[in-house]
């Protein structure tokens, strides 16, 4: 599989109805607050729902990875950026909070 079609699988997922519904339900389940800020005693609105185990072309179709609340974390922009910087950012973050893989 080419890199372009691999990235397309992930981009397609992040624009899917399944992700939209899961993301919104997860945000509601944590009251829309950043979970890392909460652990620090701060109340900060979450902007992103982050996959703890990052999505790849091989696991994006596995709902236990891509849609499971156990693999999700609500984060503010600061904490999300820190995680991605630490992990060598592989995706571009769009203004709407979706991720776009590089071509």
C-alpha positions in Angstrom: 0.0 0.0 0.0 1.4 3.4 -0.9 2.0 6.1 1.7 -0.7 8.2 0.1 -3.4 5.5 0.4 -2.3 4.7 3.9 -2.7 8.3 4.9 -6.1 8.4 3.2 -7.4 5.6 5.4 -6.6 7.7 8.5 -7.9 10.9 7.0 -11.1 9.2 6.0 -11.6 7.8 9.5 -11.2 11.3 11.1 -13.9 12.6 8.8 -16.3 9.6 9.4 -19.6 9.7 11.2 -18.4 7.0 13.6 -15.5 9.2 14.7 -17.7 12.3 14.9 -20.2 10.4 17.2 -17.5 8.8 19.3 -15.6 12.0 19.7 -18.7 13.9 20.8 -19.9 11.2 23.2 -16.4 11.0 24.7 -16.2 14.8 25.2 -19.6 14.7 27.0 -18.4 11.8 29.2 -15.6 14.0 30.5 -17.7 17.1 30.7 -15.6 18.7 27.9 -12.6 19.2 30.2 -8.9 18.4 29.6 -8.1 15.3 31.6 -4.4 16.2 32.1 -5.4 19.6 33.5 -7.9 18.0 35.8 -5.1 15.8 37.1 -3.2 19.0 37.9 -6.2 20.5 39.7 -7.1 22.9 36.8 -10.4 23.2 34.9 -9.6 23.8 31.2 -11.8 23.1 28.3 -10.7 20.2 26.1 -10.2 20.9 22.4 -9.0 17.5 21.2 -9.9 13.9 21.7 -6.5 12.2 21.5 -5.8 8.5 20.7 -3.4 7.2 23.4 -2.4 4.4 20.9 -2.0 6.4 17.7 -3.9 5.4 14.7 -2.0 3.7 11.8 -3.2 2.3 8.5 -3.0 -1.2 10.2 -5.1 -0.4 13.3 -7.5 2.4 12.1 -10.1 -0.3 11.2 -10.0 -1.9 14.6 -12.8 -0.3 16.7 -11.0 -1.4 19.9 -8.3 1.1 19.0 -10.0 3.8 17.0 -13.4 4.1 18.8 -12.8 2.7 22.3 -13.2 5.2 25.1 -10.3 3.3 26.8 -8.0 4.6 24.1 -9.2 8.2 24.2 -8.2 11.2 26.2 -9.7 14.7 26.1 -7.0 17.3 26.0 -6.5 21.1 25.8 -4.4 22.5 23.0 -1.4 22.9 25.3 -1.3 19.2 26.4 -2.2 17.9 23.0 0.7 19.8 21.4 3.1 18.7 24.1 2.2 15.0 23.5 2.6 15.4 19.7 5.9 17.4 20.0 7.3 14.7 22.3 6.2 12.0 19.9 7.5 13.8 16.8 4.4 15.2 15.2 3.3 13.1 12.3 0.0 14.8 11.6 -1.1 18.4 10.9 -3.8 19.6 13.3 -6.6 21.4 11.4 -8.5 24.3 13.0 -11.5 22.1 13.6 -9.5 19.7 15.7 -9.3 17.0 13.0 -5.9 15.5 12.1 -4.6 15.4 8.6 -1.7 13.1 7.7 1.0 14.6 5.5 0.9 13.5 1.8 
